[in-house]
């Protein structure tokens, strides 16, 4: 089947900046669908009926025209955070032709002299700004796709609050067009308030001298989290996540999440990792919401309820961590029942009762038990001694295929 749908990437330079194939596709199309800004870039010689996207946004105007010669207009590269990616999930590849233009990210990297392969790209178009926090480290270069004209000021405030006020910001407006403009400044004293809605923010990250570095590896300092004492401590957290073994795209259930530290660190390992935090206590739910945003994983989904009842109907997990409620009737069995074959279940126990629960459950289902002892050197008069933290019993089980 020859493609009936052509997705044309168009830049700020409009129709004159398009290649021959893109121009011919637009001339042949009986209907052209896109944002009003893109449609206004077309000359009068394009005779196809023009249709703006509906609000709220829907692909239905395109899908309902299957088989007709239709063109969709998109900004820059349609497959880069664009409508082309959405259409490709609905339409077979042999029915779809995508003709990209340079993306705003490519143009910004060219203006700055930044090798594109060394840059991290983040979109805050209809997405939480807190996602930027996961990428902040001195020396990192970020290109942020803005939501609107207010985005640069909000990004500057976020950087300053996170301890990255010395970071240099560059805002590009209308990249590639006649109205292109560049604004520069530091996040801590950003004063450009009247930016255009169509803009991209480049960030050369630099932390303040008193900002602690936060690694993407498991085992963040306990001070990185707000908590009420219900927190899997740093060393135990690192060992626990090593056994949970997060892989790209996988889903974790963090059951009895407390402050959400396990689910948060799971998601920080890779942008595609997902997590559900199940927590019944309202105060701790607030801590989870704060921690997930401060540490750059606003996509962590908070389930406000108590296991096992709150677990029914949730997406099938690849891994489950049980940090609280091990002794509660049905928690272990319900988690095991919902875990996908080949998935990992890790549970931690502190009390004798919870330890016995894990030992009895292991007798039936197998798995590996590990006893974790952590001691820290602390003062004792004029000398130092080891202060032993409560020992942790860790159960690790892989569900048979």
ZAMARGU-4260 file (C-alpha; in steps of 0.2 Angstrom, whole numbers, plus 5000, padded with zeros to 4 digits):
<rodrens>
0) 5000/5000/5000 | 5007/5017/4995 | 5006/5030/5009 | 4990/5040/5010 | 4996/5051/5024
5) 5011/5063/5023 | 5017/5072/5039 | 5027/5087/5034 | 5039/5096/5046 | 5039/5114/5043
10) 5050/5127/5051 | 5048/5146/5055 | 5054/5149/5037 | 5038/5142/5030 | 5034/5135/5013
15) 5050/5142/5005 | 5060/5131/5017 | 5052/5115/5012 | 5060/5102/5000 | 5053/5097/4984
20) 5044/5081/4990 | 5036/5091/5004 | 5029/5104/4992 | 5022/5091/4980 | 5013/5082/4994
25) 5005/5098/5000 | 5000/5103/4982 | 4992/5085/4980 | 4983/5084/4997 | 4964/5086/4997
30) 4965/5090/5016 | 4979/5098/5026 | 4978/5097/5045 | 4989/5106/5058 | 4990/5119/5071
35) 4984/5136/5065 | 5002/5143/5066 | 5008/5130/5054 | 4993/5132/5042 | 4995/5151/5041
40) 5013/5148/5034 | 5006/5140/5018 | 5004/5151/5002 | 4987/5153/4993 | 4993/5141/4979
45) 4990/5127/4991 | 4972/5122/4987 | 4968/5108/4999 | 4955/5111/5012 | 4964/5117/5028
50) 4958/5111/5045 | 4965/5115/5062 | 4967/5102/5076 | 4952/5101/5088 | 4953/5106/5106
55) 4955/5095/5116 | 4967/5088/5104 | 4962/5072/5095 | 4969/5062/5080 | 4952/5058/5074
60) 4952/5071/5060 | 4966/5062/5052 | 4961/5044/5056 | 4943/5047/5049 | 4951/5051/5032
65) 4961/5035/5030 | 4964/5032/5011 | 4962/5050/5006 | 4978/5060/5001 | 4980/5070/5018
70) 4994/5080/5024 | 4998/5084/5042 | 5009/5099/5046 | 5020/5099/5061 | 5034/5109/5068
75) 5052/5104/5063 | 5054/5085/5065 | 5037/5077/5068 | 5045/5062/5075 | 5054/5072/5089
80) 5041/5075/5103 | 5029/5078/5088 | 5012/5072/5081 | 5022/5061/5069 | 5026/5049/5084
85) 5008/5049/5089 | 5002/5045/5072 | 5015/5031/5070 | 5007/5022/5084 | 4990/5022/5075
90) 4995/5020/5057 | 5005/5006/5049 | 5022/5012/5043 | 5018/5008/5024 | 5003/5020/5025
95) 5013/5035/5032 | 5027/5046/5024 | 5036/5058/5036 | 5046/5072/5029 | 5055/5081/5043
100) 5063/5098/5044 | 5077/5102/5056 | 5070/5102/5074 | 5072/5117/5086 | 5084/5106/5096
105) 5095/5104/5080 | 5095/5122/5077 | 5098/5127/5095 | 5113/5115/5096 | 5120/5123/5079
110) 5118/5141/5086 | 5127/5136/5102 | 5140/5125/5095 | 5135/5110/5106 | 5137/5093/5100
115) 5120/5086/5099 | 5125/5069/5105 | 5131/5076/5121 | 5115/5086/5125 | 5100/5080/5136
120) 5083/5085/5129 | 5068/5088/5140 | 5051/5093/5135 | 5039/5103/5147 | 5026/5104/5134
125) 5010/5100/5144 | 5022/5090/5156 | 5028/5094/5174 | 5043/5106/5175 | 5050/5095/5189
130) 5056/5082/5177 | 5071/5094/5174 | 5077/5091/5192 | 5082/5073/5187 | 5095/5079/5175
135) 5104/5093/5185 | 5122/5091/5188 | 5137/5103/5184 | 5143/5101/5167 | 5127/5094/5160
140) 5119/5104/5145 | 5100/5103/5143 | 5089/5109/5129 | 5071/5111/5136 | 5056/5112/5124
145) 5046/5126/5132 | 5027/5125/5135 | 5024/5144/5133 | 5032/5161/5135 | 5031/5159/5154
150) 5042/5144/5154 | 5059/5152/5154 | 5056/5162/5170 | 5049/5146/5178 | 5064/5136/5173
155) 5075/5149/5180 | 5066/5149/5197 | 5067/5130/5197 | 5085/5130/5194 | 5088/5143/5208
160) 5078/5133/5220 | 5087/5117/5216 | 5104/5125/5219 | 5109/5128/5201 | 5107/5147/5201
165) 5124/5150/5193 | 5118/5140/5177 | 5119/5150/5161 | 5102/5151/5152 | 5100/5155/5133
170) 5082/5157/5126 | 5079/5155/5108 | 5063/5163/5101 | 5056/5158/5083 | 5071/5148/5079
175) 5075/5147/5060 | 5063/5162/5056 | 5064/5180/5052 | 5059/5184/5070 | 5073/5173/5078
180) 5079/5181/5094 | 5092/5176/5108 | 5091/5180/5126 | 5105/5176/5138 | 5107/5177/5157
185) 5110/5167/5173 | 5096/5158/5181 | 5098/5167/5198 | 5095/5184/5191 | 5084/5180/5175
190) 5075/5196/5171 | 5068/5192/5153 | 5049/5191/5157 | 5042/5195/5140 | 5047/5180/5129
195) 5038/5173/5114 | 5027/5158/5117 | 5037/5148/5104 | 5054/5146/5112 | 5067/5134/5118
200) 5078/5135/5133 | 5096/5130/5133 | 5104/5127/5150 | 5123/5125/5154 | 5121/5118/5171
205) 5132/5124/5186 | 5128/5120/5204 | 5131/5132/5218 | 5146/5128/5229 | 5135/5122/5243
210) 5124/5111/5232 | 5127/5092/5236 | 5129/5081/5220 | 5115/5068/5218 | 5120/5053/5208
215) 5108/5044/5196 | 5115/5028/5204 | 5105/5020/5219 | 5109/5025/5236 | 5106/5044/5237
220) 5110/5052/5254 | 5095/5051/5267 | 5095/5070/5267 | 5089/5070/5249 | 5072/5065/5255
225) 5060/5073/5267 | 5053/5059/5278 | 5046/5056/5295 | 5058/5042/5300 | 5049/5029/5288
230) 5063/5028/5276 | 5074/5014/5269 | 5091/5020/5274 | 5104/5024/5261 | 5115/5008/5262
235) 5100/4996/5263 | 5091/5006/5249 | 5106/5003/5237 | 5107/4984/5241 | 5088/4983/5239
240) 5088/4992/5222 | 5103/4981/5216 | 5091/4966/5219 | 5076/4974/5211 | 5088/4977/5196
245) 5078/4990/5186 | 5078/4989/5167 | 5072/5002/5154 | 5053/5003/5153 | 5049/4992/5168
250) 5036/4995/5181 | 5039/4994/5200 | 5026/4993/5213 | 5033/5001/5229 | 5021/4994/5242
255) 5021/5003/5259 | 5031/5016/5251 | 5034/5027/5266 | 5043/5042/5259 | 5044/5034/5241
260) 5063/5032/5241 | 5063/5015/5232 | 5051/5020/5218 | 5060/5037/5216 | 5077/5029/5214
265) 5070/5016/5203 | 5063/5029/5191 | 5079/5039/5191 | 5089/5025/5184 | 5082/5027/5167
270) 5069/5040/5159 | 5057/5025/5154 | 5056/5017/5171 | 5039/5018/5179 | 5034/5016/5197
275) 5018/5015/5208 | 5019/5020/5226 | 5006/5013/5237 | 5004/5022/5253 | 4989/5024/5265
280) 4995/5037/5277 | 4990/5055/5271 | 5006/5063/5279 | 5018/5051/5270 | 5008/5054/5254
285) 5013/5072/5255 | 5031/5067/5258 | 5031/5056/5242 | 5023/5070/5231 | 5037/5082/5237
290) 5051/5070/5235 | 5046/5064/5218 | 5046/5082/5211 | 5062/5087/5220 | 5071/5073/5213
295) 5064/5074/5196 | 5052/5060/5194 | 5035/5068/5194 | 5028/5054/5184 | 5029/5042/5199
300) 5010/5037/5202 | 5004/5038/5220 | 4991/5026/5224 | 4982/5032/5240 | 4977/5016/5248
305) 4982/5001/5259 | 4988/4984/5252 | 4982/4972/5248 | 4965/4980/5244 | 4973/4994/5234
310) 4983/4983/5223 | 4969/4976/5213 | 4966/4983/5195 | 4984/4990/5194 | 4995/4987/5179
315) 5005/4971/5180 | 5022/4975/5188 | 5040/4969/5183 | 5046/4970/5200 | 5038/4973/5218
320) 5046/4980/5233 | 5037/4978/5250 | 5044/4990/5263 | 5029/4990/5275 | 5015/4979/5279
325) 5023/4962/5276 | 5014/4954/5291 | 4997/4961/5285 | 4986/4946/5279 | 4986/4944/5260
330) 5000/4957/5256 | 5014/4944/5250 | 5002/4932/5242 | 4993/4946/5232 | 5009/4954/5226
335) 5015/4937/5221 | 4999/4933/5212 | 5000/4950/5202 | 5019/4949/5198 | 5023/4945/5180
340) 5032/4928/5177 | 5050/4931/5178 | 5048/4947/5189 | 5057/4951/5205 | 5049/4952/5222
345) 5060/4960/5236 | 5054/4962/5254 | 5063/4970/5269 | 5059/4965/5287 | 5065/4973/5303
350) 5054/4965/5317 | 5055/4947/5322 | 5037/4945/5317 | 5040/4952/5299 | 5056/4941/5298
355) 5046/4925/5303 | 5033/4930/5290 | 5047/4931/5276 | 5055/4914/5282 | 5038/4905/5282
360) 5033/4912/5265 | 5051/4907/5258 | 5048/4889/5263 | 5034/4888/5251 | 5040/4899/5237
365) 5058/4899/5238 | 5070/4913/5236 | 5086/4920/5244 | 5087/4927/5262 | 5100/4940/5266
370) 5104/4948/5283 | 5110/4966/5282 | 5120/4973/5296 | 5126/4991/5295 | 5136/5001/5308
375) 5143/5018/5308 | 5157/5026/5318 | 5151/5038/5331 | 5159/5047/5346 | 5160/5038/5363
380) 5167/5051/5375 | 5185/5055/5368 | 5185/5040/5357 | 5174/5033/5343 | 5164/5017/5342
385) 5153/5007/5330 | 5134/5011/5332 | 5124/4996/5325 | 5108/5000/5315 | 5094/4988/5316
390) 5098/4973/5306 | 5087/4970/5290 | 5081/4954/5283 | 5079/4954/5264 | 5070/4942/5254
395) 5073/4941/5235 | 5062/4930/5224 | 5061/4928/5205 | 5044/4921/5200 | 5045/4906/5189
400) 5042/4908/5170
</rodrens>
